[in-house]
Structures are given as structure tokens and as C-alpha cells.
């Protein structure tokens, strides 16, 4: 009888949340992120060394700079993973003010690169990339605080449109049409996830489409991209030069690719292979197998992000997790769809793959926030399960460790009191 009790006790302890979650992180998300980082750095070096030699007289300049940004991104991810995501509710407004200041600084400094004004500090920082992360955080905080009033136009749709319009307008003035469209998409998506009225969402979509159409007609770059896209849909051989060179790369890659580092389209005129065109380089060097593998990785990323959102301790955490994971994957989808002619050309980076420190750091910060939401939700589940099993001493220990020493009296309650 004593042995039977001992076996049951050991089984219960081995199946406890503490034994399966001793790392305090979401292991599937971590593995997917590490795989994307390693593969991204490998492909970025392959795509950049010739371009880097031509621009900087050094074949490793872009790669070493990206490696340094990756180190900063890892530090940012670890910091965000250790910081309780509820602190972002206090930091959302200062972060938004700083972002607006950065977007205004871009227009004032007027640092032109490749025909656009999007950077500060000699091209080392793009405020529009940070604006995407800050927009998700700010809207998650705002929608959570107004969740019971979203059905009213003056509390729901109107303030949302003003916020999105301000950020999107500043980004569009750079001009960066794709980033502005991403901001609008994030606002509508989060409004929907927060339980916004469907009629208001339809109104927002109609206004956004009409406004986007007007901007495209007025803006010369936008109108040309739309014209090239429509021409490419009618006849793929008449697509834009960028898309035609991408088609060439994918055709050369076939099923299994020509091998890492052996692509030649990046040498013969494929525009900016380390950034916008890196997916075409991946297609040529790894083939259909590699591109499908990349799609699977991003699919696993968003699946894990939505799992974290579903298990989040509160609505704010759910909105934040869903918004961050969907934002990263939508950015990836846009970049890949553009390269195969499914969408009009947009300058979206391919997360984890494209050269660019701003995008990499904000993406890694988003991963860190997702990790923190997952950890806190697991702490809640662990406390609940441990309490049900009657292990009060372990509940106090686990919660003290996760809550930085705060004592929780719930572990001493009886079942009837609870």
C-alpha cells in the first residue's frame, strides 16, 4: 500500500507543470526562432557578399554589421522576455511619443537613400520599423482599456482611425507605402480581435481602400507599381524587371536549388539581393524544398504565437501575442508574395532574413514579448494545477520565484474557501 502511494505521488510530480516547464520559456517558439535566425544569417551572407564588396569594398561588411545587430536583438529579446508584459501598459504612451518624434525627425533631417527618406543616423535606424512594433503595443493597450466601448463610433472607430492615420501619414510622407499599409492592416486586425463591431470594421476597410487608391493614383511610385503588377498578372513576361529577375532565380533553383552560395542571379542584376530580393536568392540556392521549408517555419511561428495568445492570462496579453505574431508573419508573406508576382511591389523586409538592423531588433523584441506572455500564462497554469494537487509548499515557491518574492495567500486557502 505504501509503495502504491509512493508511485502515485511520483507520477503526479513527474506530470506536474514544474517538471515540464523548468526552462521557463516556450520551447517550440524558441526552436523555430533559432532556426530562422541561423538560416537567415547563412542566406544573408550568401546574398550580400558580392553586393557588400561592390558598395563597401569589403565582402563581409554587411554580414558583420548584421551580426552585431543580431547580438543587440538577442539582448533585446532576453530583456523583453524577463520583463512582465504588463509593464508595456505604462510604457505604451512614451514609446508612441518617441516613435512619432522619430518619424518627424526623418522628415526634418531629410536623409535620402535610394530615392526615399526613411532613416536617421546615417542610415543606421528606420523609425518606420519601430513604429510597427509600437503600434501593436499601443493599440493592444488602448483596445484593452476601451474593450467595453468599442461598439460606439466616437470611442471605437474614430479614435482608432485618427491614431492609425497619424502614424500611417507620417510613414507615407517618407514615402513608404508598404509600411503605411502594414500599419493600417495591424490597426484593423487588432480592432477585429478586440471584438470591434463588424460594421465599423467594414467602414474602416472601405475608407482605407478608397484612401489607398487615391494615394496610389497621385503618387508616381505607387501608380507605376500597380501598373506593373496588373501588366504582370495579364502577361507574366511583361512584369516589372524586379519580378522577372526573381522568376529567373526560382526557375534556376528548381526543386533542390543550385546550392548555398552558388546562385548567379544575384551577380547579374537582381536588385538589392540582401534585402528586398533575398527570397529570390533563397529560391535559387535551396529550390522549392527550401522555400517550402521557410513557409513551414513561418507557419509554425504564427501557430505558436496564436497558441500563446489563446493561453494568455488576460485579454491584453492575448491581443499583444496575436498582434505581434501575425505582424511578423504577414510581413514575411508580403515579401514572398511580391517576389513571385502575387502582390504589387512593396519594400517589406523578410523577417529574420533581410539585411537591416532595425527590422531584426524589433522582430527579436517581439519574440521576447511573446516568450514573456507564454511564461506568465504557464505560471498561472502551474499555480492552478499545483493548488489542485494540494502541493501548497511548491505553489508558494513557484509563485515567489516568478513574482519576484511576492507572497500569494491563495496557496493557503482551502478548497471550500476558494
Secondary structure, DSSP 4 states (H G I P E B T S, - for coil): -HHHHHHHHHHHHHTSHHHH-TT-S-HHHHHHHHHHHHHHHHHHHHHHHHHHHHHHS-TTHHHHHHHHHHHHHHHHHHHHHHS-GGGHHHHHHHHHHHHHHHHHHHHHHT-EETTEE--BTTTTB-HHHHHHHHHHHHHHHHHHHTTTSTTSTTTTHHHHHHHHHHHHHHHHTTT-HHHHHHHHHHHHHHHHHTT--HHHHHHHHHHHHHHHHHHHHHSHHHHHHHHHHHHHHH-GGGS-HHHHHHHHHHHHHTTT-S-TT---GGGTT-TTTTTTTHHHHHHHHHHHHHHHHHHHHHHHHHHHHHHHHHH-SSHHHHHHHHHHHHHHHHHHHHHHHHHTTSS-------TTTSS-HHHHHHHHHHHHHHHHHHHHHHHHHHHHHHHHTT-HHHHHHHHHHHTTT---GGGG--TTT-
